[in-house]
């Protein structure tokens, strides 16, 4: 009996010691941090866009982490960590921010807010993957907000999850014409110094309304920082157009609408810019915006969209066509990371970034809050959308083409 006890005494501590040595390693093997960076305007006139995107990214990451996290290439569970940077809607600042992000552990960057930042920023990325002569930055960027047409083709490291305005306004003006055959003329108002609003008026609204059979009578111009719109609205009043199409962001859109009210300019129909289908417009001029029609790729009309909106609100953000795209992006990235067997380790950082880029490039469809999103070879999205109008201080769905 004594010999047996001695044997147990020797073996027992050995097993216990092995267990103690193994225990501290177990959590490290089971969980790892997946770093995703966001960047956009959190200061200046368009700060609300960056604030909303950050809140939505954090909400999406929280939802994924609480639902089991991300399965990494070696079977480890990854938990998403979001860091967000302010580029102030300034091109030089945006480029500096992205270069800074590239020195961190971030696997991918989500942003920026402004098209005038995205365009030059995409230009510093490697244009064609695998080109050894191209010293451009090899870092995947997935844009949620900057919406000016065709930007993703600048680099094979750039991707976007923004709606196709050309198609949205083509269909919407066609639909408006069918619903209101008595409307014959259009007059435009354009935020001349902002890349998105300028592009959307001259290349999209003006063109697509003409294609639908409207006579375009001209346009009035102003700047993003303007606060006085007397001259522009006077020109609008003189034109006497049936439809006034305002290609501007919420801040100047409200200024123009208030001046239209003051000068008693009452067109038969108002059309707005996609980016103005936001809470900021209703907060700034709900009464004056009553009835304005805008195409948008987000509205809380599905269970998934309602969940995302509620999750964002809990973190102090508002879900709209821009910020909701960030929710979709974070979830798309989860699928790509799992499908490409990303490791999220310090010594695999370069390889992981390339895997994410390749995974995004190979996507043909992705899930979306309103339904399936098609992906183009140039890294763009073709998203489902609805037409909303301002009604009693809220955005209400006027027409749903996806049904």
C-alpha angles and dihedrals in degrees: 000000000000092000092050092051090051091053092051090048091056098043096043098060091044091057092044092050091051089051092051091051093049097044099073091051096054099077091047091055093047104047136035135172119251107203118210120176125209126194137179145112113322094156135044130037096323097041093123091070093059093042091053094046092051092050092049093048091051091047092050092048091049091051093050094045092049090047094058104288127240124320109228129206096268095045094264118140113242124205116204119238117192123205118184129202131196115231094174090224087283120135097216091046091048093053090047091049093051092049088051092049090051090061092056131073091266113133095199140359126232114207167339119216100208130059090214086062097041096053098058091033092058085050093067091055121093104274099212122026114242096020102138091192092058110085094186120134113282100213129121116242121188113191124212103174117018099096109173107134124270102003099133091069090070092081138010087226092060124087133170138203097194127124124261102250093185091063096037095055093040090058095038097052088046090052093046090051091052092048095044109029091166092068110096111161139052132198121190135215116197137189092225101194098049115088096218099045093043093050093045094053100044100033102029119018096034093045098042095046088052090050089054091057102263123138109233109218098189140274143265119222135211140158132253093248095046119120101176119070102165096119094044094051091045087058089048092051091050091053092057092201121179091225128036114199114196115199100190141104123261096270099059094027088065092046091054094045091052091050089048088055091049092051091041095239105164115174118188090243138017124208122191141197118268091242091059094063086095142111090255092066092051092046091050103041115355093152095050093042093054109136099010110146122218133171113229138176092217136058128139093254100122131054090248093050092048091050092051092048092050093047091051092048091055088059095047098263137116124227114225135146091290105040094038087059087063090058089054091046095053090050092046089052090052090057093045093048091051095042094048093045094236112190102202092212128137093244093049097047097111093044092046093053090052091048090053092048092049092046092052091047091054096052116113098173136009136186118266138188091248097034142290117349120211119218124213128214089251093060097259130130131234102204133188113249145182136208114245132187132197108255126171093336096313139087108250126186108252098177134003111204092180094068 
